[in-house]
Each structure stands twice: as structure tokens, then as C-alpha cells.
Amino acid sequence: MAIHITGDDHADQVLTDDPFALVLGMLLDQQYPMEHAFRGPAKVLDRFGTLDPARIASADPEEFAEMAATTPAVHRFPGSMATRIQALATLVVEEYDGDTTRLWTEAKDGRDLLRRIQQLPGFGRQKAQILVALLAKQLGVRPDGWEAAAGGYAEEGYRSVADVTDPGSLQKVRDYKKAKKAEAKAAPAGA
């Protein structure tokens, strides 16, 4: 199944073709509009020439950070994200021999998949749950118990990037997030 998150055919194709790109896009999806975050892997590929985790992990950190900061930058915070990208690549190389798909193909169940994703640099529980849902909803990666592991992100609706398949669904996810923020802001302190 093709991924359609960014609104850019080339960037979406990179996400579709390369499992590391999809995980990298999820890493970059913080403090930055989601479609821009998920365009980051294509920028790395176009500038660095590869998304091979071993090559990224072994790249000179200063040169890699400079590449990430080249306009348009890979992320709003290119320096810190360059460091995280290399840390993610290093973990994929050390724990999975550079094969990102082993994160999910070797998971015993949804709970184990969530645990594995939470071990990635920059992945807290919520981000890990969203990636579990994204893998299930868009790639068909559905180990037993994935719904419980993904929590509310497994539900039908438009809650996260896991539910983005076209510009219309992207807008629905934006509207949902905006409503949730407004709800939280309107809630009395301590409630």
C-alpha cells in the first residue's frame, strides 16, 4: 500500500519504499507540521544520497548536521534532529543489523512491538503508539494485540498521522488535534 502523508509524490514514495524513512518521518514529527516532518526523509535521501542506516550512523556528525540544516531544513531544529537521526540509525544498525523491518517482523505481539519502538531515540509512549497504529492501518502490520498497544490510535477516525491517507484526511486530523487543544485549554486547571 502506498503512503500518502506529505502531499508531495516524491516524499510519499520514499516513505512507501523505505521502512527506515517511515520511522525517521515519525521521529521528525514533533514541534513541526506532520507533512513537513514526513518530507524530511526525502530531503535526507536527496542530499545525503542514501537512507542506509549504517551510512547515516557512520557519517561525520558535523557534516550530517550541516546537510540537515541546508535550506529547506530537514526539521525546524535541524541540529538536534540530525543528532537524533544518527542515534536512530545507530540503534537500527546495532539492534537490527540495519534492517528496520525487524522492529516489527520479529515482534512477538503488539505489546512487544510497542516496547521495541519505545526503545528508539525520541520515541515516548504516545509516539510509539501512533507508529504501531500507522504500521497496522497503512502497512497491514498487525501482530496480536496491536490494538491494545496502539490505544486510542487504533480506533477508526482521524486522530493522528496513522489516519492520514490524502489531503482530506490530513485536514480531518488537523481539525481533531485543534479541537483537542482547545478542549485542554478550556478545561479548568487541575481538572
Rosetta constraint file for C-alpha pairs under 8 A:
AtomPair CA 1 CA 16 HARMONIC 7.57 0.50
AtomPair CA 1 CA 138 HARMONIC 6.77 0.50
AtomPair CA 1 CA 139 HARMONIC 6.31 0.50
AtomPair CA 2 CA 12 HARMONIC 7.68 0.50
AtomPair CA 2 CA 13 HARMONIC 7.29 0.50
AtomPair CA 2 CA 16 HARMONIC 5.42 0.50
AtomPair CA 2 CA 138 HARMONIC 8.00 0.50
AtomPair CA 3 CA 12 HARMONIC 5.67 0.50
AtomPair CA 3 CA 13 HARMONIC 7.07 0.50
AtomPair CA 3 CA 15 HARMONIC 6.42 0.50
AtomPair CA 3 CA 16 HARMONIC 5.24 0.50
AtomPair CA 3 CA 138 HARMONIC 7.11 0.50
AtomPair CA 3 CA 165 HARMONIC 6.85 0.50
AtomPair CA 4 CA 9 HARMONIC 7.92 0.50
AtomPair CA 4 CA 12 HARMONIC 5.54 0.50
AtomPair CA 4 CA 164 HARMONIC 7.01 0.50
AtomPair CA 4 CA 165 HARMONIC 4.94 0.50
AtomPair CA 4 CA 166 HARMONIC 5.70 0.50
AtomPair CA 5 CA 12 HARMONIC 6.44 0.50
AtomPair CA 5 CA 35 HARMONIC 5.98 0.50
AtomPair CA 5 CA 38 HARMONIC 7.12 0.50
AtomPair CA 5 CA 161 HARMONIC 7.34 0.50
AtomPair CA 5 CA 164 HARMONIC 5.78 0.50
AtomPair CA 5 CA 165 HARMONIC 6.03 0.50
AtomPair CA 5 CA 166 HARMONIC 6.57 0.50
AtomPair CA 5 CA 167 HARMONIC 7.93 0.50
AtomPair CA 5 CA 170 HARMONIC 7.45 0.50
AtomPair CA 6 CA 11 HARMONIC 6.65 0.50
AtomPair CA 6 CA 12 HARMONIC 6.09 0.50
AtomPair CA 6 CA 34 HARMONIC 7.70 0.50
AtomPair CA 6 CA 35 HARMONIC 4.23 0.50
AtomPair CA 6 CA 36 HARMONIC 6.70 0.50
AtomPair CA 6 CA 38 HARMONIC 6.14 0.50
AtomPair CA 6 CA 39 HARMONIC 6.15 0.50
AtomPair CA 7 CA 12 HARMONIC 7.43 0.50
AtomPair CA 7 CA 35 HARMONIC 7.14 0.50
AtomPair CA 7 CA 166 HARMONIC 7.52 0.50
AtomPair CA 7 CA 167 HARMONIC 6.91 0.50
AtomPair CA 8 CA 12 HARMONIC 6.08 0.50
AtomPair CA 8 CA 39 HARMONIC 7.73 0.50
AtomPair CA 9 CA 13 HARMONIC 6.06 0.50
AtomPair CA 10 CA 14 HARMONIC 6.33 0.50
AtomPair CA 10 CA 42 HARMONIC 7.29 0.50
AtomPair CA 11 CA 15 HARMONIC 6.43 0.50
AtomPair CA 11 CA 38 HARMONIC 7.44 0.50
AtomPair CA 11 CA 39 HARMONIC 5.27 0.50
AtomPair CA 11 CA 41 HARMONIC 7.35 0.50
AtomPair CA 11 CA 42 HARMONIC 5.08 0.50
AtomPair CA 12 CA 16 HARMONIC 6.14 0.50
AtomPair CA 12 CA 39 HARMONIC 7.59 0.50
AtomPair CA 13 CA 17 HARMONIC 5.97 0.50
AtomPair CA 14 CA 18 HARMONIC 5.90 0.50
AtomPair CA 14 CA 21 HARMONIC 6.66 0.50
AtomPair CA 14 CA 41 HARMONIC 7.25 0.50
AtomPair CA 14 CA 42 HARMONIC 6.00 0.50
AtomPair CA 15 CA 19 HARMONIC 6.87 0.50
AtomPair CA 15 CA 21 HARMONIC 5.25 0.50
AtomPair CA 15 CA 22 HARMONIC 5.00 0.50
AtomPair CA 15 CA 25 HARMONIC 7.91 0.50
AtomPair CA 15 CA 38 HARMONIC 7.79 0.50
AtomPair CA 15 CA 41 HARMONIC 7.50 0.50
AtomPair CA 15 CA 42 HARMONIC 7.91 0.50
AtomPair CA 16 CA 22 HARMONIC 7.51 0.50
AtomPair CA 18 CA 22 HARMONIC 6.78 0.50
AtomPair CA 18 CA 51 HARMONIC 7.92 0.50
AtomPair CA 19 CA 23 HARMONIC 6.54 0.50
AtomPair CA 19 CA 100 HARMONIC 6.05 0.50
AtomPair CA 19 CA 101 HARMONIC 6.35 0.50
AtomPair CA 20 CA 24 HARMONIC 5.93 0.50
AtomPair CA 20 CA 51 HARMONIC 7.09 0.50
AtomPair CA 20 CA 52 HARMONIC 7.95 0.50
AtomPair CA 20 CA 53 HARMONIC 7.50 0.50
AtomPair CA 20 CA 100 HARMONIC 5.59 0.50
AtomPair CA 20 CA 101 HARMONIC 7.95 0.50
AtomPair CA 21 CA 25 HARMONIC 5.99 0.50
AtomPair CA 21 CA 41 HARMONIC 5.25 0.50
AtomPair CA 21 CA 42 HARMONIC 7.76 0.50
AtomPair CA 21 CA 51 HARMONIC 7.02 0.50
AtomPair CA 22 CA 26 HARMONIC 6.39 0.50
AtomPair CA 22 CA 38 HARMONIC 7.53 0.50
AtomPair CA 22 CA 41 HARMONIC 7.78 0.50
AtomPair CA 23 CA 27 HARMONIC 6.30 0.50
AtomPair CA 23 CA 131 HARMONIC 7.75 0.50
AtomPair CA 24 CA 28 HARMONIC 6.31 0.50
AtomPair CA 24 CA 38 HARMONIC 7.80 0.50
AtomPair CA 24 CA 40 HARMONIC 7.89 0.50
AtomPair CA 24 CA 41 HARMONIC 6.42 0.50
AtomPair CA 24 CA 85 HARMONIC 7.03 0.50
AtomPair CA 24 CA 88 HARMONIC 7.85 0.50
AtomPair CA 25 CA 29 HARMONIC 6.23 0.50
AtomPair CA 25 CA 37 HARMONIC 5.71 0.50
AtomPair CA 25 CA 38 HARMONIC 4.23 0.50
AtomPair CA 25 CA 39 HARMONIC 7.12 0.50
AtomPair CA 25 CA 40 HARMONIC 6.34 0.50
AtomPair CA 25 CA 41 HARMONIC 6.15 0.50
AtomPair CA 26 CA 37 HARMONIC 7.48 0.50
AtomPair CA 26 CA 38 HARMONIC 6.91 0.50
AtomPair CA 26 CA 127 HARMONIC 7.57 0.50
AtomPair CA 26 CA 131 HARMONIC 7.07 0.50
AtomPair CA 27 CA 85 HARMONIC 7.83 0.50
AtomPair CA 27 CA 122 HARMONIC 6.29 0.50
AtomPair CA 27 CA 123 HARMONIC 6.93 0.50
AtomPair CA 28 CA 32 HARMONIC 7.70 0.50
AtomPair CA 28 CA 37 HARMONIC 5.03 0.50
AtomPair CA 28 CA 38 HARMONIC 7.00 0.50
AtomPair CA 28 CA 40 HARMONIC 7.24 0.50
AtomPair CA 28 CA 75 HARMONIC 6.85 0.50
AtomPair CA 28 CA 81 HARMONIC 7.21 0.50
AtomPair CA 29 CA 33 HARMONIC 7.13 0.50
AtomPair CA 29 CA 34 HARMONIC 5.43 0.50
AtomPair CA 29 CA 37 HARMONIC 4.96 0.50
AtomPair CA 29 CA 38 HARMONIC 6.96 0.50
AtomPair CA 30 CA 34 HARMONIC 7.63 0.50
AtomPair CA 30 CA 37 HARMONIC 7.61 0.50
AtomPair CA 31 CA 76 HARMONIC 7.60 0.50
AtomPair CA 32 CA 36 HARMONIC 6.86 0.50
AtomPair CA 32 CA 37 HARMONIC 6.23 0.50
AtomPair CA 32 CA 75 HARMONIC 7.14 0.50
AtomPair CA 32 CA 76 HARMONIC 6.44 0.50
AtomPair CA 33 CA 37 HARMONIC 6.26 0.50
AtomPair CA 34 CA 38 HARMONIC 6.18 0.50
AtomPair CA 34 CA 161 HARMONIC 7.26 0.50
AtomPair CA 35 CA 39 HARMONIC 6.34 0.50
AtomPair CA 36 CA 40 HARMONIC 6.70 0.50
AtomPair CA 36 CA 75 HARMONIC 7.74 0.50
AtomPair CA 37 CA 74 HARMONIC 7.51 0.50
AtomPair CA 37 CA 75 HARMONIC 6.53 0.50
AtomPair CA 39 CA 43 HARMONIC 6.61 0.50
AtomPair CA 39 CA 74 HARMONIC 7.78 0.50
AtomPair CA 40 CA 44 HARMONIC 6.30 0.50
AtomPair CA 40 CA 74 HARMONIC 4.80 0.50
AtomPair CA 40 CA 75 HARMONIC 6.84 0.50
AtomPair CA 41 CA 45 HARMONIC 6.15 0.50
AtomPair CA 41 CA 51 HARMONIC 7.60 0.50
AtomPair CA 41 CA 74 HARMONIC 7.79 0.50
AtomPair CA 42 CA 46 HARMONIC 5.98 0.50
AtomPair CA 43 CA 47 HARMONIC 6.05 0.50
AtomPair CA 43 CA 74 HARMONIC 6.33 0.50
AtomPair CA 44 CA 48 HARMONIC 5.43 0.50
AtomPair CA 44 CA 49 HARMONIC 7.36 0.50
AtomPair CA 44 CA 50 HARMONIC 7.42 0.50
AtomPair CA 44 CA 51 HARMONIC 7.10 0.50
AtomPair CA 44 CA 67 HARMONIC 7.78 0.50
AtomPair CA 44 CA 68 HARMONIC 7.09 0.50
AtomPair CA 44 CA 74 HARMONIC 7.18 0.50
AtomPair CA 45 CA 49 HARMONIC 4.94 0.50
AtomPair CA 45 CA 50 HARMONIC 4.87 0.50
AtomPair CA 45 CA 51 HARMONIC 5.62 0.50
AtomPair CA 46 CA 50 HARMONIC 7.58 0.50
AtomPair CA 47 CA 67 HARMONIC 6.86 0.50
AtomPair CA 48 CA 67 HARMONIC 7.33 0.50
AtomPair CA 50 CA 55 HARMONIC 7.60 0.50
AtomPair CA 50 CA 56 HARMONIC 7.98 0.50
AtomPair CA 51 CA 55 HARMONIC 7.59 0.50
AtomPair CA 51 CA 56 HARMONIC 6.89 0.50
AtomPair CA 52 CA 56 HARMONIC 6.30 0.50
AtomPair CA 52 CA 98 HARMONIC 7.52 0.50
AtomPair CA 53 CA 57 HARMONIC 5.89 0.50
AtomPair CA 53 CA 89 HARMONIC 4.51 0.50
AtomPair CA 53 CA 90 HARMONIC 6.85 0.50
AtomPair CA 53 CA 92 HARMONIC 6.71 0.50
AtomPair CA 53 CA 93 HARMONIC 6.27 0.50
AtomPair CA 53 CA 98 HARMONIC 5.74 0.50
AtomPair CA 54 CA 58 HARMONIC 6.16 0.50
AtomPair CA 54 CA 89 HARMONIC 6.66 0.50
AtomPair CA 54 CA 90 HARMONIC 6.99 0.50
AtomPair CA 54 CA 93 HARMONIC 5.93 0.50
AtomPair CA 54 CA 98 HARMONIC 6.32 0.50
AtomPair CA 55 CA 59 HARMONIC 6.07 0.50
AtomPair CA 56 CA 85 HARMONIC 7.90 0.50
AtomPair CA 56 CA 86 HARMONIC 5.92 0.50
AtomPair CA 56 CA 89 HARMONIC 6.23 0.50
AtomPair CA 56 CA 90 HARMONIC 7.92 0.50
AtomPair CA 57 CA 86 HARMONIC 4.88 0.50
AtomPair CA 57 CA 87 HARMONIC 6.94 0.50
AtomPair CA 57 CA 89 HARMONIC 5.17 0.50
AtomPair CA 57 CA 90 HARMONIC 4.91 0.50
AtomPair CA 57 CA 93 HARMONIC 7.84 0.50
AtomPair CA 58 CA 86 HARMONIC 7.98 0.50
AtomPair CA 59 CA 63 HARMONIC 7.43 0.50
AtomPair CA 59 CA 64 HARMONIC 6.36 0.50
AtomPair CA 60 CA 64 HARMONIC 6.01 0.50
AtomPair CA 61 CA 65 HARMONIC 6.02 0.50
AtomPair CA 61 CA 82 HARMONIC 7.79 0.50
AtomPair CA 61 CA 83 HARMONIC 7.19 0.50
AtomPair CA 61 CA 86 HARMONIC 7.91 0.50
AtomPair CA 62 CA 66 HARMONIC 6.15 0.50
AtomPair CA 63 CA 67 HARMONIC 6.20 0.50
AtomPair CA 64 CA 68 HARMONIC 6.24 0.50
AtomPair CA 64 CA 82 HARMONIC 6.54 0.50
AtomPair CA 65 CA 69 HARMONIC 6.19 0.50
AtomPair CA 65 CA 78 HARMONIC 6.76 0.50
AtomPair CA 65 CA 79 HARMONIC 5.35 0.50
AtomPair CA 65 CA 82 HARMONIC 5.11 0.50
AtomPair CA 65 CA 83 HARMONIC 7.26 0.50
AtomPair CA 66 CA 70 HARMONIC 6.33 0.50
AtomPair CA 66 CA 79 HARMONIC 7.78 0.50
AtomPair CA 68 CA 73 HARMONIC 5.67 0.50
AtomPair CA 68 CA 74 HARMONIC 5.14 0.50
AtomPair CA 68 CA 75 HARMONIC 7.54 0.50
AtomPair CA 68 CA 78 HARMONIC 5.46 0.50
AtomPair CA 68 CA 79 HARMONIC 7.12 0.50
AtomPair CA 68 CA 82 HARMONIC 6.09 0.50
AtomPair CA 69 CA 73 HARMONIC 4.62 0.50
AtomPair CA 69 CA 74 HARMONIC 6.49 0.50
AtomPair CA 69 CA 75 HARMONIC 7.80 0.50
AtomPair CA 69 CA 78 HARMONIC 5.08 0.50
AtomPair CA 69 CA 79 HARMONIC 6.82 0.50
AtomPair CA 70 CA 74 HARMONIC 7.72 0.50
AtomPair CA 73 CA 78 HARMONIC 6.25 0.50
AtomPair CA 74 CA 78 HARMONIC 6.01 0.50
AtomPair CA 75 CA 81 HARMONIC 6.89 0.50
AtomPair CA 77 CA 81 HARMONIC 6.10 0.50
AtomPair CA 78 CA 82 HARMONIC 5.83 0.50
AtomPair CA 79 CA 83 HARMONIC 6.59 0.50
AtomPair CA 80 CA 84 HARMONIC 6.41 0.50
AtomPair CA 81 CA 85 HARMONIC 5.94 0.50
AtomPair CA 82 CA 86 HARMONIC 6.29 0.50
AtomPair CA 83 CA 87 HARMONIC 6.20 0.50
AtomPair CA 84 CA 88 HARMONIC 6.02 0.50
AtomPair CA 84 CA 121 HARMONIC 6.60 0.50
AtomPair CA 84 CA 122 HARMONIC 7.09 0.50
AtomPair CA 85 CA 89 HARMONIC 6.17 0.50
AtomPair CA 86 CA 90 HARMONIC 6.02 0.50
AtomPair CA 87 CA 91 HARMONIC 6.25 0.50
AtomPair CA 87 CA 121 HARMONIC 6.53 0.50
AtomPair CA 88 CA 92 HARMONIC 6.28 0.50
AtomPair CA 88 CA 120 HARMONIC 6.27 0.50
AtomPair CA 88 CA 121 HARMONIC 5.72 0.50
AtomPair CA 89 CA 93 HARMONIC 6.19 0.50
AtomPair CA 89 CA 98 HARMONIC 7.70 0.50
AtomPair CA 90 CA 94 HARMONIC 6.04 0.50
AtomPair CA 91 CA 95 HARMONIC 5.69 0.50
AtomPair CA 91 CA 96 HARMONIC 7.59 0.50
AtomPair CA 91 CA 120 HARMONIC 7.11 0.50
AtomPair CA 92 CA 96 HARMONIC 5.14 0.50
AtomPair CA 92 CA 97 HARMONIC 6.53 0.50
AtomPair CA 92 CA 98 HARMONIC 5.12 0.50
AtomPair CA 92 CA 99 HARMONIC 6.74 0.50
AtomPair CA 92 CA 100 HARMONIC 6.12 0.50
AtomPair CA 93 CA 97 HARMONIC 4.54 0.50
AtomPair CA 93 CA 98 HARMONIC 3.94 0.50
AtomPair CA 93 CA 99 HARMONIC 7.25 0.50
AtomPair CA 94 CA 98 HARMONIC 7.24 0.50
AtomPair CA 96 CA 100 HARMONIC 6.64 0.50
AtomPair CA 96 CA 102 HARMONIC 6.11 0.50
AtomPair CA 96 CA 103 HARMONIC 7.25 0.50
AtomPair CA 101 CA 105 HARMONIC 5.97 0.50
AtomPair CA 102 CA 106 HARMONIC 5.36 0.50
AtomPair CA 102 CA 107 HARMONIC 7.73 0.50
AtomPair CA 103 CA 107 HARMONIC 6.56 0.50
AtomPair CA 103 CA 113 HARMONIC 6.96 0.50
AtomPair CA 103 CA 116 HARMONIC 6.47 0.50
AtomPair CA 103 CA 117 HARMONIC 7.20 0.50
AtomPair CA 104 CA 113 HARMONIC 5.97 0.50
AtomPair CA 104 CA 141 HARMONIC 7.34 0.50
AtomPair CA 107 CA 112 HARMONIC 5.46 0.50
AtomPair CA 107 CA 113 HARMONIC 5.10 0.50
AtomPair CA 107 CA 116 HARMONIC 7.73 0.50
AtomPair CA 107 CA 143 HARMONIC 7.61 0.50
AtomPair CA 108 CA 112 HARMONIC 5.80 0.50
AtomPair CA 108 CA 113 HARMONIC 7.29 0.50
AtomPair CA 108 CA 143 HARMONIC 7.33 0.50
AtomPair CA 109 CA 113 HARMONIC 6.23 0.50
AtomPair CA 109 CA 143 HARMONIC 4.92 0.50
AtomPair CA 109 CA 144 HARMONIC 5.05 0.50
AtomPair CA 109 CA 145 HARMONIC 6.09 0.50
AtomPair CA 109 CA 146 HARMONIC 6.99 0.50
AtomPair CA 110 CA 114 HARMONIC 6.16 0.50
AtomPair CA 110 CA 132 HARMONIC 7.83 0.50
AtomPair CA 110 CA 142 HARMONIC 7.46 0.50
AtomPair CA 110 CA 143 HARMONIC 5.32 0.50
AtomPair CA 110 CA 144 HARMONIC 5.69 0.50
AtomPair CA 110 CA 145 HARMONIC 4.61 0.50
AtomPair CA 110 CA 146 HARMONIC 3.95 0.50
AtomPair CA 110 CA 147 HARMONIC 7.39 0.50
AtomPair CA 110 CA 148 HARMONIC 7.36 0.50
AtomPair CA 110 CA 149 HARMONIC 5.44 0.50
AtomPair CA 111 CA 115 HARMONIC 6.24 0.50
AtomPair CA 111 CA 145 HARMONIC 6.68 0.50
AtomPair CA 111 CA 146 HARMONIC 6.95 0.50
AtomPair CA 111 CA 148 HARMONIC 7.79 0.50
AtomPair CA 111 CA 149 HARMONIC 5.39 0.50
AtomPair CA 112 CA 116 HARMONIC 6.12 0.50
AtomPair CA 113 CA 117 HARMONIC 6.22 0.50
AtomPair CA 113 CA 132 HARMONIC 7.26 0.50
AtomPair CA 113 CA 146 HARMONIC 7.98 0.50
AtomPair CA 114 CA 118 HARMONIC 6.12 0.50
AtomPair CA 114 CA 125 HARMONIC 7.96 0.50
AtomPair CA 114 CA 128 HARMONIC 6.01 0.50
AtomPair CA 114 CA 129 HARMONIC 6.56 0.50
AtomPair CA 114 CA 132 HARMONIC 6.60 0.50
AtomPair CA 114 CA 149 HARMONIC 6.11 0.50
AtomPair CA 114 CA 150 HARMONIC 7.70 0.50
AtomPair CA 115 CA 119 HARMONIC 6.49 0.50
AtomPair CA 116 CA 120 HARMONIC 7.18 0.50
AtomPair CA 117 CA 123 HARMONIC 6.81 0.50
AtomPair CA 117 CA 128 HARMONIC 5.52 0.50
AtomPair CA 117 CA 131 HARMONIC 7.89 0.50
AtomPair CA 118 CA 123 HARMONIC 5.21 0.50
AtomPair CA 118 CA 124 HARMONIC 5.69 0.50
AtomPair CA 118 CA 125 HARMONIC 6.22 0.50
AtomPair CA 118 CA 128 HARMONIC 5.61 0.50
AtomPair CA 119 CA 123 HARMONIC 7.02 0.50
AtomPair CA 123 CA 127 HARMONIC 5.53 0.50
AtomPair CA 123 CA 128 HARMONIC 5.77 0.50
AtomPair CA 124 CA 128 HARMONIC 6.06 0.50
AtomPair CA 125 CA 129 HARMONIC 6.09 0.50
AtomPair CA 126 CA 130 HARMONIC 6.26 0.50
AtomPair CA 127 CA 131 HARMONIC 6.29 0.50
AtomPair CA 128 CA 132 HARMONIC 6.22 0.50
AtomPair CA 128 CA 150 HARMONIC 7.83 0.50
AtomPair CA 129 CA 133 HARMONIC 6.27 0.50
AtomPair CA 129 CA 149 HARMONIC 6.39 0.50
AtomPair CA 129 CA 150 HARMONIC 4.26 0.50
AtomPair CA 129 CA 151 HARMONIC 6.74 0.50
AtomPair CA 129 CA 153 HARMONIC 6.88 0.50
AtomPair CA 130 CA 134 HARMONIC 6.05 0.50
AtomPair CA 130 CA 150 HARMONIC 6.38 0.50
AtomPair CA 130 CA 153 HARMONIC 6.05 0.50
AtomPair CA 130 CA 160 HARMONIC 6.87 0.50
AtomPair CA 130 CA 161 HARMONIC 7.41 0.50
AtomPair CA 130 CA 162 HARMONIC 6.35 0.50
AtomPair CA 131 CA 135 HARMONIC 6.03 0.50
AtomPair CA 131 CA 162 HARMONIC 7.13 0.50
AtomPair CA 132 CA 136 HARMONIC 6.23 0.50
AtomPair CA 132 CA 146 HARMONIC 6.93 0.50
AtomPair CA 132 CA 149 HARMONIC 7.27 0.50
AtomPair CA 132 CA 150 HARMONIC 5.64 0.50
AtomPair CA 133 CA 137 HARMONIC 5.85 0.50
AtomPair CA 133 CA 146 HARMONIC 7.62 0.50
AtomPair CA 133 CA 147 HARMONIC 7.60 0.50
AtomPair CA 133 CA 150 HARMONIC 5.52 0.50
AtomPair CA 133 CA 153 HARMONIC 5.87 0.50
AtomPair CA 133 CA 154 HARMONIC 5.44 0.50
AtomPair CA 133 CA 162 HARMONIC 5.71 0.50
AtomPair CA 134 CA 138 HARMONIC 5.66 0.50
AtomPair CA 134 CA 139 HARMONIC 7.34 0.50
AtomPair CA 134 CA 161 HARMONIC 7.03 0.50
AtomPair CA 134 CA 162 HARMONIC 3.94 0.50
AtomPair CA 134 CA 163 HARMONIC 7.28 0.50
AtomPair CA 135 CA 139 HARMONIC 5.04 0.50
AtomPair CA 135 CA 140 HARMONIC 6.36 0.50
AtomPair CA 135 CA 141 HARMONIC 5.28 0.50
AtomPair CA 135 CA 142 HARMONIC 7.56 0.50
AtomPair CA 135 CA 162 HARMONIC 7.67 0.50
AtomPair CA 136 CA 140 HARMONIC 4.66 0.50
AtomPair CA 136 CA 141 HARMONIC 4.46 0.50
AtomPair CA 136 CA 142 HARMONIC 5.03 0.50
AtomPair CA 136 CA 146 HARMONIC 7.54 0.50
AtomPair CA 137 CA 141 HARMONIC 7.67 0.50
AtomPair CA 137 CA 154 HARMONIC 7.97 0.50
AtomPair CA 137 CA 162 HARMONIC 6.57 0.50
AtomPair CA 137 CA 163 HARMONIC 7.41 0.50
AtomPair CA 138 CA 162 HARMONIC 7.12 0.50
AtomPair CA 142 CA 146 HARMONIC 5.82 0.50
AtomPair CA 145 CA 149 HARMONIC 6.35 0.50
AtomPair CA 146 CA 150 HARMONIC 6.02 0.50
AtomPair CA 146 CA 154 HARMONIC 7.89 0.50
AtomPair CA 147 CA 151 HARMONIC 6.10 0.50
AtomPair CA 147 CA 154 HARMONIC 5.20 0.50
AtomPair CA 147 CA 155 HARMONIC 7.88 0.50
AtomPair CA 148 CA 154 HARMONIC 7.75 0.50
AtomPair CA 150 CA 154 HARMONIC 5.40 0.50
AtomPair CA 151 CA 155 HARMONIC 7.78 0.50
AtomPair CA 153 CA 159 HARMONIC 6.49 0.50
AtomPair CA 153 CA 160 HARMONIC 7.00 0.50
AtomPair CA 153 CA 162 HARMONIC 7.55 0.50
AtomPair CA 157 CA 163 HARMONIC 7.03 0.50
AtomPair CA 158 CA 163 HARMONIC 5.37 0.50
AtomPair CA 158 CA 164 HARMONIC 7.42 0.50
AtomPair CA 158 CA 169 HARMONIC 6.81 0.50
AtomPair CA 158 CA 172 HARMONIC 5.89 0.50
AtomPair CA 158 CA 173 HARMONIC 4.79 0.50
AtomPair CA 158 CA 176 HARMONIC 6.79 0.50
AtomPair CA 159 CA 163 HARMONIC 6.64 0.50
AtomPair CA 159 CA 173 HARMONIC 5.37 0.50
AtomPair CA 159 CA 176 HARMONIC 6.21 0.50
AtomPair CA 159 CA 177 HARMONIC 7.05 0.50
AtomPair CA 160 CA 164 HARMONIC 7.15 0.50
AtomPair CA 160 CA 173 HARMONIC 5.86 0.50
AtomPair CA 161 CA 170 HARMONIC 7.65 0.50
AtomPair CA 161 CA 173 HARMONIC 7.36 0.50
AtomPair CA 163 CA 169 HARMONIC 6.88 0.50
AtomPair CA 163 CA 170 HARMONIC 7.84 0.50
AtomPair CA 163 CA 173 HARMONIC 7.40 0.50
AtomPair CA 164 CA 169 HARMONIC 5.11 0.50
AtomPair CA 164 CA 170 HARMONIC 5.12 0.50
AtomPair CA 164 CA 173 HARMONIC 7.23 0.50
AtomPair CA 165 CA 169 HARMONIC 6.09 0.50
AtomPair CA 165 CA 170 HARMONIC 7.22 0.50
AtomPair CA 166 CA 170 HARMONIC 6.24 0.50
AtomPair CA 167 CA 171 HARMONIC 6.33 0.50
AtomPair CA 168 CA 172 HARMONIC 6.40 0.50
AtomPair CA 169 CA 173 HARMONIC 6.20 0.50
AtomPair CA 170 CA 174 HARMONIC 6.27 0.50
AtomPair CA 171 CA 175 HARMONIC 6.11 0.50
AtomPair CA 172 CA 176 HARMONIC 6.16 0.50
AtomPair CA 173 CA 177 HARMONIC 6.19 0.50
AtomPair CA 174 CA 178 HARMONIC 6.07 0.50
AtomPair CA 175 CA 179 HARMONIC 6.12 0.50
AtomPair CA 176 CA 180 HARMONIC 6.20 0.50
AtomPair CA 177 CA 181 HARMONIC 6.20 0.50
AtomPair CA 178 CA 182 HARMONIC 6.22 0.50
AtomPair CA 179 CA 183 HARMONIC 6.06 0.50
AtomPair CA 180 CA 184 HARMONIC 6.16 0.50
AtomPair CA 181 CA 185 HARMONIC 6.10 0.50
AtomPair CA 182 CA 186 HARMONIC 6.08 0.50
AtomPair CA 183 CA 187 HARMONIC 6.20 0.50
AtomPair CA 187 CA 191 HARMONIC 6.64 0.50
